[in-house]
Amino acid sequence: MKKLVLVRHGQSTMFEKNLTGGFTDEPLSDLGREQSHLTGKRLAEMIKDTSKVGFYCSDLKRAYETAQIIGSYITLKPSEDPALRDLNNGEAANKTKDAAKLLELPMTDPMMDWVPYPNAESWRVFYNRVTEFMDILRLKDYDTIIIVAHFSTNWNIIHWWFDLPEQLLTTMGFKQDLCGIHLLGLGKWDIGDKIILKLNSTAHLELLEKKSE
């Protein structure tokens, strides 16, 4: 794998209902579909030859529907997998943010092992789930892999790509807009160095911003 393209899903109806994320499974909103179409067009410009491209996504509706729309532009069908889901938020799934707040469990140390809601998973379990999947993908014969997933899933993957220290998972972050594109690659010296080519690229969404003005 020489390049890794990460895309956060488009806006879902969770936003309109003020629901929590995680395992809440809502479809894309009208805006989310527009975002996904523009992202598909942009990726089709970025990736001309898809003969050695793998295309994967979370099986939650907001990510899978985003990937399906993108796939219509790059002529690839996404393979959905539950390993790429967002953090399992247990009993907070499908609840409003206010209702979820009432379920939140006291924070424990280290944060990696904190279970935020009843029957949820810790970030360590979440991270292991995602990275075990990525270790398998690494062995496949692709030059480029495209993944459509979630804010937290993408952060886990970026952490895995650069093999960052564990503590940075809970002490470091970066902006990820809906349908933002991250492009990771290898350095030019062929010594195993890895680089960020794009981080949260959203220029392709400017048309939507102008429409809303």
Phi, psi and omega in degrees: 000118182261332180223147178230122180251120179248135179231131171279144181299165176282173180299138177249174179290351173303322181299316182290333182262359181059040180270159174291165177271237179061228183276002172303131189240088181245151179282176176291148171278175176301318178296319179299323178292320177297316178301319183292322177297316179295324178291321177299317178298318181294317180293328177295329176286324183285325187238099184279319183253114182255017184294333179236043179245129172262144186227115185228158179204162169296151179272001175288144191307317185297327178276317182295319179293322175300314181295322178299317179294314177301318181299331179291340179265328182259006178054043174228146176262128181287144172261113182274147181212132180295343178297338182265008178296163173294176176304132175291110182263021170052233185287352177278346179299141178069011178253158175293163180297324179293317180292323179294324180301325180290339181268349187298134181270152180303141180291140179242166180242129004282155182298332180303332183256006178289130174259109191288335181220158176304135178064019175270179175250152176285166178295329179296315178296317178300310181300316180296321178300312182291315185288330174297321177294318180293326177298325177289317180298325182303330184276350182281156187272067177238144171279323182227140174237130176254131178232128174252115185213221189236165180311303186289324178297315179298321179296319176300319182292318178297319177300316178297317183301317182266359180052052183282157178299148184306320186297337181289342178298328183248001182237000184221148177201185178201161182290134176226104178280158175301129183063021170289148183248131173244134179235118180247144181213185178261150177291165186280351186268357178057044178239020179085005178285145184236145186227158172265118179268323175215144177223116180056048177288124184229014181302329181291347182262004184299328179300321179292321179296321180292324178297326185276353182285000000 
